[in-house]
């Protein structure tokens, strides 16, 4: 069985579900052109704003979180596109003429002013862009101007601007949601009630990456000062998956899922919890547009291996498995089972169990034993074992 990566929704045909997110990799037309040649299914343009919206960048504007020299996340304070509206309108036409089967989504942002939003939409209506993405969620720089995350954390303002855009938009409208809220599903429902056609989640997570302890200076150091910025990369994937699944549980609208996608496995997980297509940013910034090759091959192979004809057969597969805590089975317990052939007798599991409350494991005569009277079935020992010698079983 040969699976297809083609999908469609809202009248838009997606050659494959992988889009470049609105970010530095989509800041220039020639860059997007190159990405399309390499196999990306589409791109969300770096956020377009009215030409009179002032933006002044800081430098430097990136720092990273590393795990054994592997970068697992960015903190950035990058702002929006510095290109003119005319540049983007001409660029969209060029890209569509050269790549008619690629999806182009115009990310837009404007002050909380009806005319500003509607005028921007009306201009882009005249291009062959496939859809709009309303950026209500940039967590740095723009909130101080009353836009970006300042919009996306307020359900009323989010709904109002969505209504303004829908009054004039001649293309489907996605709303990009912020994870920096207490209830993302509430914001999703507010913009759905305002007639949004689709949702996008998540934008970056507001954070502070840390300090250099030798100097006590911030890791993101702008002449001795810093600010809170948007965190992205694999470090935020659990947050992205949580947000997308919560949105899917509350809404049937199409979702463009994103947040820490660095492989086809990540993309498959996002689709299984509700995404109709996915967006990628940080992985491209670390390794280039070429990452699309393994993503396409890996996802297609996975679909075929599982007997899925297309990604729609995978979509939402995991949603029914996500429930409130009170609905989880509390008994019987899942006790640890030790493979003594693999066990290295290091005793780490015993130490972790003893010093994390339960004191249920012992190392006796070279063997790990389990005291089921003390064990609560938490599963911590399984992940503490460096030899992967512990599994769990219900009995």
N, C-alpha and C positions, 0 to 999 in steps of 0.2 A: 504494500500500500504506500503510495506517495502522498505525503501531506503537503498542503499549500500554506504558505505564509500570507497569502492575500487575505484581506478582510475589508469590510466596508460597513459604515454606519453614518447616519446623518447625510446620506447621499454622497459621501466622500469615499473614493476607492483608495485603499492603502495597499501598495505593492507588497509591503511587509510592515509589521507593527513597530519598527524601530525608527523613532524620530530623534533628531538632535533637539535638545531643550534650548529655550531662550537664554543665551549666555554668550560668553566670548567666542565659542566655536561657530556661532551663527551671526557674528558681528559684521561680516563682510560678504558681499555677493560672490566674489571669486572663491571664497572659502566654502560657501555652501555649494557652489558649482562643483568644486573638487569632491566634496563629501557625497554628492549625488552620484558622481562617476564611480565612487567606490562601493555603492550599494545601499546607502541609507534610504529608507522609504520616504522620508520627509524631513522638514525642519520647521521649528518655531523660531521666527526671527527674533534677534535681540530686541528688547522692548522699544517700540517706536513711541515717541512723545511729540507734543506740539513743538514747533521749532523755537518758540519763545520760552520754553521751560529750561531754566538755567541749571546746569549740572557741573560741579567742579570736583574732579577726582582727587583722592589722596594717594600718596606714594610712600612706601609700598602699600599694596592692598591685598596681599595674600600671606597666609601662613599655613602650616600644615600640622597634622597630628600623625605621628609615626609609631609603628609597632615593629621593632627590630629592623629599622631602616625602611620598612615598607610604608608608604603613605596610605593611610586609611581615611583621611578626611582633610578638607580645606576649611579654613575660615576666610571669608573674603568680604571686602567692603567695596566691591566693584559696583558702579552705578549702571545706568541704562545706555542705550545706543546714543552715540554722539553724531550719527548721520542724520541728514535732513529727511523730512517726509518725502520730498521729491526723489531723493536717492533711493529710498525703499520702494517707492511706486515704480520707478523705472527698473529697479533690480528685480522685483517680482515678475514684471512682464518678461524680462530677459530670461529668468530662470524657467518660467512656464513655457516659453517658446522652445527652449533647449531641452527641457525635461518635463514634457507634458503629463507624464504619469506619476510624478513626484508630488507629495502633499506639501503645501506651503501654508503655514498658519501665521498670521500677523499678530504678534503680541503687542498690546497697546496699553498706555497709561496716560492719564491726564489729571489735572486738578479736579477737585469735587465741584464741577461746574458743568451744567447740562450742555451748554454750547461747545465747550472745549472737547468733551467726549464725542458729541454728535458730529462736530465738524471733522474731527479726525477720522471717524468711522466713514463719513460720507466720501472723503477723499479716497480711502482705501477700498471702498465699495467699487470704485472704478478700475481696480486692478483684478487680475485673475487669481488672487489669493483664494484659498479654499475655505478659510474660516478665520475668525478672530479668537484670540486668547486674551482675556482681560486680566492684567497683572494687578491683583489686589493684595499682593503678598510680599513684596520686597521688604526685608526686615531691617534695612539700614539705609541711611542717607535720605530716602524719600519719605519715611514716616514723619521726619521733622518738618516736612513741607505739608503734612496732612494727607499724604497719599501713600501708595504702597501698602504696607502692613497696617497703617492707620485706617485704611478702608476695610481690609479683609478681616480685622478683628471686631468689626461692628456690623451686625447682621442687617440693620436698617439701611446703613449707607451702602453696603454691598448690594442689597436688593434694589435700592433707588438707582444706582448707576447702571445696574443690569437692565432695568426698565428703560432708562434713557437710551442705552445702546440698542436694545431690541426694537425700539420705535423706528430706528432708521437703518439698522443692519440688513444687508441683503445676502448675508452669508451666515452659516451657523456660528453661534457664540459659545465658547468655552469660558468658564470662570476659573482662574487659577487660585487655589485656596492656600491659606497659611496654616502650618502646623502649630503656630505660636498662639493657640487658642485653647480654651478649656473644653470646647465641644465643637469639633469641626463639622459634625453631621448637622448641627443646628445652622451653621452658615451655609452648608450645602443646600439644605431645604429652603432657606430663605431665598437664595438665588434661583433655585428651581421654581419656586412660586412666582418669581419675577420673570419667568419664561426663558431662563438660560437653556441652551440646547445640550450642553455637556459641561463636564467638570474636569479640572486638572489638579493633581495633587501628588507631591507636595512641593512648595517652594522651600528654600533653605531654612534651617532651624537656627533661630537666633542663639548665639553662644559667645563664649570668651575662651580662647584656646589655651591660655595660661601664661606663665612667666618664665623667664630665664633666671634660674635661682642664683647664678653667679653674679648677675647684675641687678636682679629684681626689676628688670625692665620687661614690658609686655612682649610676647612673642611676635605679635603684629605691632610693630613699633613705628609710629609716624612721628619722627623727631621727638621721641620721648613720651608720646602719648598714644592712646589707643581708643577703640570704641568697640561696642558689641557688633558682631558681624554675622553673616549667614554661613552656617556650617553645612557641608555637603560631603558626599562620598560614602563609602561603605559604612562608616560610623552612624549614618542616619537611616540606613535601610530599615531597621526595626520600626522606626517612627513612621516612615513612609508606608510600610505594609499595614501598620495599625490604622493609619488615617484612611487609606484606600478602602480597607475592609469595613471601617465604620461608615464611610460614605456609601459604600455599596449596600450595606444593611439598611440604610435610610433612604436610598434613592435608586431609581432604575435608569438614570441618565447615563450616557456613555462617559467613561472615565479615561483620561490620559494619565497613567500612573508614572511616578518618578520618585527618585530619592535613593541614591546609593546603588543604582543598577550598574554593575561592572561586568556581568557575564550573562549568557543565555539562561543560566539557572535562576539568576535574580529576576530576569524578565518573566520567566515561566511562573515564578511565585507571585509576581504582581498580577499576572493575568488570572491565575487561579483564585486570587482574592478579590477580583472584580474589574481589573483594568481591561479596556478594549484595545488599547495600544499603549506603548511606553515611550518615555523620553529619557535620554542619556546626556549627561554633561561632564561630570568630574572625570569619569574614566577616559573620555576623549581628551580632556585637558592634560591628563597624565600620560596617555599612550597614543594619541592621534586617532584620526578617522578610521584607520585600518582595523580597529577593534570590531568593526561591523562584520567582518568576514567570519570569525569564529562564532559570533552571536547568531548569525543567520544559519550557519551549518549546524550548530549545536541545537538550536530550537527546533529546526526541521527534523533532525534525527530523533529528538526526544518525542515529538508528536507522533512520528512513525512508530517508534518503539512502543508507545502507549496505545497505539491504534486510534489516534485522534486524526480526523480528516483535515482539520484546520484549527486555528487558535480559538475559534468560537466554541469548539468542543471542550477546550480546557477552561474557558472563562467561567468564573464563579464556582469552580469545583470544590473549593475549600470553604466557602462561606458558611455552609451548614455546620461546619465543624467548630466555628467560633461562637462561643456563648458566654453569658454572664457567669461569674465565678460560682454563684449559688446553684447553677444548673450542672456543675461538674460532679462526676461521681466521686464520693468521698471514701467509700470502701468497696471492695477489699483493697489493701495496700499493695503497692508494687515494691517488693523487697529486692535488695541487691543480690545478684548471683555472681560468684567469683569463679573465673576460669583459672584454676591453679596452675595450669600449664603455661599460661601467659603471664601470670603474676610475677613481678620482680621482687617481691617481699620488701619493698622500700618502706612500707608503712605510712606513706603519705595519706592514704585514704583514712587510716586510723586517726592520724593527727587532725585532719580536717573535720572528721566526724566528732572527735572528742572536743575540739575547740570551737565547734559550731553548734553546740548545745546538746547533742543527743547521746554521745558515748555508746553507740551501738556496735561499733566494729572493734575487733581485737586481733592482734597478731600473736597467735599461740603456736609454738613449735613449728614456725615457718609457714603457717597457714592463716589466712584471714577468715575469721569466724564472725557470724552475724547474730546479735542478740535481738530476736524479734520482739521481745518485751519492751526494748528501748527504741527500736527502729520505727521511724514514722513514715518511711517510704519517700523521703524528699528527693532522692536521686542525686544529691550533690557528689557522693563518692564516685559515681560513674564518670563524672566530668573531671574529677580531681586525679584519677588514675592515669599516670603517664604511659602505662603499658596497654591501656584500653582493655583491661582484663575484667571489668565489671559491667554487667548488663543488669536489667531489671526483669523480674517475673512476678506475676500476681499469684499468690497462693494463700 
